[in-house]
């Protein structure tokens, strides 16, 4: 059963939903376009919860009705009502769980675009090659979702890898899907540079940050050091004679971001500031959740860059996410962007964790 506070909230949502539906069906109210659209927007925001709650109340009433009918029934009629009771209970319990999930606090950043940073870590050239493969993995995933990828900065190596790459993924709900991808990704395979055929373990770090706007993070110019330099390709060769690349240093925190992908200095400057706001926003998010992490360790992880989250094992052809213990035997497909199974599993685990916490708090 729901706690009294949740019942009150659900009743308020249902009452408001019914009022908005009534307003939208009123010809006089509908004649005012702005009022109608405002009502339609409000209805859309709560419709899923309101409809689920109506279905839940109906199923709960079906349970009560079946229980009453069983008391006076006999023989086959009693068996029929018993079956009806079991079906009603299953539907009621499923709707109750659905409503509990719908009532969980929403992450205000879920609909935002994201800034992703990938860096080669342990493993030398092999780590750089792996970092490049992770970059392609997220690019291919974004393509599958119909999202846009905008490269901000990339430091390539001569053999097709990357030392570091930062890019923006632009699409509705991008952060909600990718926010659990942050951490250490590990690859186990025989490197192309290894002549003896020994399996090597290499790592790359991934950071995923929601985009922050100017209202959320104000950049104070006195806190910034701006360097302008020539953008370069692998091997350090100049791409342009005119210096267009931008490096920003935030003096209070020491955070450094660079952008060199655009040919325009102004565009690189805009992108660098966007990246800096995202990094500072991430820092504030970490501070805000530090005490919570200390009190309760999240099953799906903290998103810290030092946390090992996934292993890509080439000899066995498998990829394992250590947080939810899910293994896919399709390493090639995963690196081609087929990572939705992991993402769905992580989201479900996070929702289940929040649900347990909310139920414990209500007891």
C-alpha positions, 0 to 999 in steps of 0.5 A: 500500500502507498503511504498517506503522503503518496496517496494525497499526491496521487489524488491531487494529480488526478484532480488536476488532470480531470480539471484540465481535461474539463477545461480543454473540452469547454468550447469557451475555454478552448477559444483562447489559444494560449489558455488551451495550449497551457492546459494541454501542456499541463495535462501532458505532463501528468497524464501518464501518472493520472491514467495509471492511478485511475487504472490502479483504483479500478484494479483495486476495486476489482479486487474488493468486488471479487473478494465479496463475490467469493464469499457467497459463491460456490462450486465452479462460480467460486473458482471463476471469481477466484481466478478473477481475484488473482488476475485483479491482484496481479494487475493492481500490484503491477500498477502499484509498482509502476506508480511508485517508479513514476513518483520517484524524483526526476533528475532535472538534468535528464533532458539535457545534452551532454559533454563527453570526455575520453582519455587514454589511461594505462596501456600506452599506445594500446590505451590510445587505440581503445580510447579511439574505439570508445569514441567511435562507440558513442558516436555510433550510438548517437547515430542510432538515436538520431542525435548530433555529435559535435567534436570540441577537441581531439588529440590524435595519435599517428596509428589511429588512436586518441590521447584525448577527445571531448565532444558534445552529444546533442539530443533530447534525453541524451544525459538520461541515457549516457549518465552512467557511462562515466568511469574506467573502461578496460580492454583485454586483448593482444595489442597490434603492437605486441609481437609475442601475442600476450594479452594486455589490459589497457584502460581509458576513462570516460566522463559524462557531464550535462550541459550547463547554461549561463544561468546555472554556471556563471563564468567570471572573466577574472577567474579565466586564463585564455590562451590562443594557439595553432590547432594541430593534427596527429604528429603536431603538424599545423592545420592552419596558419592562423591561431584559432584554438582556445585553451581556457584555465579556471584559476580557482579550480585549475580546470583546463579545457581546450577547443580546436575543432572549429576553424573560427576562433570565435566558435572555438571560444564559444565551445570552450566556454560551454565545456568549462561551464559543464566541468564546473557544473559537474564539480558542483554536482559532485559536491552536492552528492558527496554526503549522500555517497558517503551515507549510501553507496550507489549500486550503479556507481558514482560516475567517478573517473577512477571507478572501473565499470566495464571490461571489453574482453576480446579473446572471449568476445564478451563485454561485462558491466561490473555494476549490474553483472550483465555480460554480452557476447558481442564485443564487436557489436558493442563497440559499434554502438550497440550498448542499449542493453547496458544502458537500460539495465543501469537505468532499471537498477538505479530506479530499483535502488531509488524505489527501495530507498523511498520505501525504507523512508516511508516505513 
